[in-house]
Amino acid sequence: MSMMSEFRDFAMRGNVVDMAVGIVIGGAFGKIVSSFVNDVLMPPIGLALGGVDFSELAVTLQEASGDVAAVTLKYGAFIQTVIDFIIIAFAIFMVVKAMNNLKKKEEAAPPPKPSEEVTLLTEIRDMMKKD
């Protein structure tokens, strides 16, 4: 088997394609959550804390001198990233929880009743075994 045909077989497996779709959707969802946190959630929190813009919160470790830029520790951006992560993790948790609940309901459902033909054939078989 050639390398190209092996790669094609690998890439066309259902779970690989599903994973790729999940990654693309996850990336888009991450951008939506980042925008929500940066543009909707953090401004009111910053306003409530006295007009603080979290994206600008930083500690200067070394001042700028000449052509060398200042060295800063941007902990505000880190706080926003942590909030992004918490929201994304909670959303994924809720999706997985919903899927698990659906799976439990499917497992708990009684098996479907056999058709009349199957029931009749089973009775005939059982009667023939007795004889």
SERO-4910 file (N, C-alpha, C, O; in steps of 0.05 Angstrom, whole numbers):
BEGIN
 pado doro    nc1    nc2    nc3   cac1   cac2   cac3    cc1    cc2    cc3    oc1    oc2    oc3
  Met    A     17    -23      0      0      0      0     18     25      0     37     27     16
  Ser    A     12     43    -18     29     67    -20     23     87      2      3     85     15
  Met    A     42    105      6     39    125     28     14    142     23      0    149     42
  Met    A      9    150     -2    -14    167     -8    -40    153     -3    -59    165      8
  Ser    A    -42    127    -10    -67    112     -5    -71    108     25    -94    109     34
  Glu    A    -50    104     40    -52    101     69    -62    128     81    -80    128     99
  Phe    A    -51    150     72    -59    176     82    -88    181     75   -103    191     91
  Arg    A    -96    175     50   -124    179     42   -143    163     60   -164    173     68
  Asp    A   -136    137     65   -153    121     82   -154    132    110   -176    132    122
  Phe    A   -132    142    120   -132    155    147   -149    180    147   -165    183    166
  Ala    A   -146    197    128   -160    223    128   -190    220    123   -205    237    131
  Met    A   -198    198    109   -226    195    103   -241    179    123   -265    174    120
  Arg    A   -228    170    144   -242    156    165   -262    175    178   -256    199    181
  Gly    A   -285    166    186   -305    183    197   -297    198    222   -303    222    224
  Asn    A   -283    186    240   -276    200    265   -255    222    260   -255    242    275
  Val    A   -238    219    240   -218    240    234   -232    264    222   -226    287    229
  Val    A   -251    260    205   -267    282    193   -283    296    215   -285    320    216
  Asp    A   -296    280    233   -311    291    255   -293    308    273   -301    330    281
  Met    A   -269    298    278   -250    313    295   -243    340    282   -241    361    295
  Ala    A   -238    339    255   -231    364    241   -253    384    242   -249    408    247
  Val    A   -278    375    239   -301    393    240   -303    405    269   -308    428    272
  Gly    A   -299    388    289   -299    397    317   -278    418    323   -284    437    337
  Ile    A   -255    415    311   -233    434    316   -240    461    303   -236    482    315
  Val    A   -251    460    279   -258    485    265   -281    499    281   -279    524    285
  Ile    A   -301    484    289   -323    496    304   -313    506    331   -321    527    340
  Gly    A   -295    491    344   -284    499    369   -268    525    367   -270    542    385
  Gly    A   -253    528    345   -238    553    341   -257    577    338   -252    598    349
  Ala    A   -278    573    323   -298    595    319   -312    601    345   -317    624    352
  Phe    A   -318    580    361   -331    584    387   -313    599    406   -321    616    421
  Gly    A   -287    593    405   -267    607    421   -266    636    415   -264    653    433
  Lys    A   -268    643    389   -268    672    381   -293    686    391   -292    709    400
  Ile    A   -316    672    390   -341    683    400   -339    689    430   -347    710    440
  Val    A   -328    669    445   -326    672    474   -306    695    480   -311    710    498
  Ser    A   -284    696    466   -264    717    470   -277    745    466   -273    763    481
  Ser    A   -292    747    444   -306    773    439   -326    779    461   -328    802    470
  Phe    A   -341    759    470   -360    762    492   -346    772    517   -356    791    530
  Val    A   -324    759    524   -310    767    548   -298    795    545   -301    812    563
  Asn    A   -284    800    523   -270    826    520   -289    849    515   -284    871    525
  Asp    A   -311    845    500   -328    867    492   -353    870    508   -365    892    508
  Val    A   -362    849    521   -388    850    535   -384    847    565   -396    862    581
  Leu    A   -369    827    573   -367    820    602   -348    837    617   -354    847    639
  Met    A   -324    841    606   -303    856    622   -308    886    625   -302    896    646
  Pro    A   -319    900    605   -324    929    609   -341    935    633   -334    953    649
  Pro    A   -364    921    637   -380    928    661   -365    920    687   -368    934    707
  Ile    A   -351    898    686   -335    890    710   -314    912    716   -310    920    739
  Gly    A   -300    920    695   -281    942    699   -293    967    709   -281    981    726
  Leu    A   -316    974    698   -331    998    708   -338    996    737   -336   1015    752
  Ala    A   -348    972    745   -356    968    772   -332    969    791   -334    976    815
  Leu    A   -308    963    781   -284    964    797   -270    991    795   -246    994    802
  Gly    A   -284   1011    785   -272   1038    785   -260   1046    758   -241   1060    757
  Gly    A   -272   1036    736   -263   1044    710   -237   1030    701   -222   1041    685
  Val    A   -232   1006    711   -208    991    704   -212    977    677   -232    964    673
  Asp    A   -193    980    659   -193    965    634   -174    942    638   -150    945    639
  Phe    A   -185    918    640   -169    894    646   -147    889    626   -126    879    633
  Ser    A   -152    895    601   -132    889    580   -107    907    584    -86    900    573
  Glu    A   -110    929    598    -88    947    602    -73    942    629    -53    955    634
  Leu    A    -83    925    646    -70    919    671    -44    905    667    -43    884    654
  Ala    A    -22    917    677      4    906    673     23    918    694     18    939    705
  Val    A     44    903    699     66    912    717     90    916    699     98    897    685
  Thr    A    102    939    700    126    945    684    150    935    699    156    944    721
  Leu    A    164    915    687    188    904    699    213    921    692    231    923    708
  Gln    A    213    931    668    235    948    660    224    970    641    210    964    622
  Glu    A    231    994    647    221   1017    631    234   1016    603    256   1005    600
  Ala    A    221   1028    584    232   1030    557    256   1049    557    256   1070    571
  Ser    A    276   1042    542    299   1060    540    310   1059    511    318   1038    501
  Gly    A    309   1081    498    318   1083    470    301   1066    452    277   1070    451
  Asp    A    314   1048    437    299   1031    418    288   1006    432    273    991    419
  Val    A    295   1001    457    286    977    471    258    982    483    255   1002    498
  Ala    A    239    965    477    212    968    488    212    961    517    229    947    527
  Ala    A    191    970    531    188    964    559    181    935    563    168    923    546
  Val    A    190    924    585    184    896    592    162    897    612    165    908    634
  Thr    A    138    886    604    115    887    622    104    859    627    107    841    611
  Leu    A     91    856    650     77    832    657     48    838    655     36    851    673
  Lys    A     35    828    634      7    836    628    -12    816    641    -23    798    628
  Tyr    A    -17    820    667    -35    802    681    -64    807    675    -80    789    680
  Gly    A    -72    830    665    -99    835    657   -108    818    634   -130    807    633
  Ala    A    -90    815    614    -96    797    591    -98    769    600   -114    753    590
  Phe    A    -82    761    620    -83    734    631   -110    729    645   -122    708    642
  Ile    A   -120    749    660   -146    746    673   -168    742    652   -185    725    656
  Gln    A   -167    757    630   -187    754    609   -185    726    597   -206    714    591
  Thr    A   -161    716    593   -158    690    581   -168    668    600   -180    649    591
  Val    A   -164    671    626   -174    652    645   -205    652    644   -217    631    645
  Ile    A   -217    676    643   -246    677    641   -256    664    615   -276    650    616
  Asp    A   -242    669    593   -249    655    568   -249    625    572   -268    611    564
  Phe    A   -228    615    584   -225    586    588   -248    575    606   -260    554    599
  Ile    A   -255    589    627   -276    580    645   -303    579    630   -318    559    633
  Ile    A   -309    599    614   -334    599    599   -334    576    578   -354    562    576
  Ile    A   -312    572    564   -311    551    544   -313    524    558   -328    506    548
  Ala    A   -299    520    580   -299    494    594   -328    489    604   -337    466    603
  Phe    A   -341    509    614   -369    505    624   -388    498    601   -405    481    604
  Ala    A   -385    511    578   -402    505    555   -397    476    546   -416    462    540
  Ile    A   -372    468    544   -366    440    536   -377    421    557   -388    400    549
  Phe    A   -374    427    582   -386    410    603   -416    407    599   -426    384    601
  Met    A   -430    428    594   -459    427    590   -466    410    566   -486    395    567
  Val    A   -451    412    544   -457    396    520   -452    366    526   -468    349    519
  Val    A   -430    360    539   -424    332    546   -444    321    565   -453    298    562
  Lys    A   -452    337    585   -473    328    604   -499    322    590   -512    302    596
  Ala    A   -507    339    571   -532    335    556   -530    310    539   -549    294    538
  Met    A   -507    305    526   -503    281    510   -504    256    528   -516    236    520
  Asn    A   -492    257    552   -493    234    570   -521    229    579   -529    205    582
  Asn    A   -537    250    585   -565    246    593   -580    232    570   -596    215    576
  Leu    A   -576    241    545   -590    228    523   -582    199    520   -599    182    514
  Lys    A   -557    194    524   -547    166    522   -559    149    544   -566    126    539
  Lys    A   -561    159    569   -573    144    590   -603    138    584   -612    117    590
  Lys    A   -617    158    573   -645    154    566   -648    132    545   -666    116    547
  Glu    A   -629    131    525   -630    110    505   -625     83    517   -638     64    510
  Glu    A   -606     82    536   -599     56    548   -622     47    566   -627     23    569
  Ala    A   -636     65    579   -657     58    598   -683     51    584   -700     38    596
  Ala    A   -686     58    559   -711     52    545   -713     22    541   -693      9    534
  Pro    A   -737     11    545   -741    -18    541   -736    -26    512   -741    -10    494
  Pro    A   -727    -50    507   -723    -58    480   -750    -59    465   -771    -64    478
  Pro    A   -750    -54    439   -776    -54    425   -788    -82    425   -775   -102    424
  Lys    A   -815    -82    425   -830   -108    424   -825   -121    397   -825   -108    376
  Pro    A   -822   -148    398   -820   -161    372   -846   -160    356   -867   -157    368
  Ser    A   -843   -162    330   -867   -161    313   -885   -185    318   -876   -205    330
  Glu    A   -909   -184    308   -927   -207    311   -916   -232    298   -920   -254    309
  Glu    A   -904   -229    275   -893   -252    261   -871   -265    278   -870   -290    279
  Val    A   -853   -249    290   -832   -260    306   -844   -274    330   -834   -296    338
  Thr    A   -864   -262    343   -877   -274    366   -889   -301    358   -886   -321    373
  Leu    A   -903   -302    336   -916   -326    327   -895   -348    320   -899   -371    328
  Leu    A   -874   -340    307   -852   -360    301   -839   -370    326   -831   -393    327
  Thr    A   -836   -353    346   -824   -362    371   -842   -382    385   -833   -402    396
  Glu    A   -869   -377    384   -887   -396    397   -887   -423    382   -888   -444    395
  Ile    A   -886   -422    356   -884   -446    340   -859   -462    347   -860   -486    350
  Arg    A   -837   -448    348   -811   -461    355   -813   -474    383   -804   -496    386
  Asp    A   -824   -459    402   -826   -470    429   -844   -494    430   -838   -514    444
  Met    A   -866   -494    415   -884   -517    414   -871   -541    401   -875   -564    409
  Met    A   -854   -536    380   -840   -558    367   -818   -570    385   -813   -594    384
  Lys    A   -807   -554    402   -787   -564    421   -800   -583    442   -787   -602    450
  Lys    A   -825   -577    450   -838   -593    469   -844   -621    458   -843   -641    473
  Asp    A   -849   -623    432   -856   -648    420   -831   -663    415   -832   -685    404
***
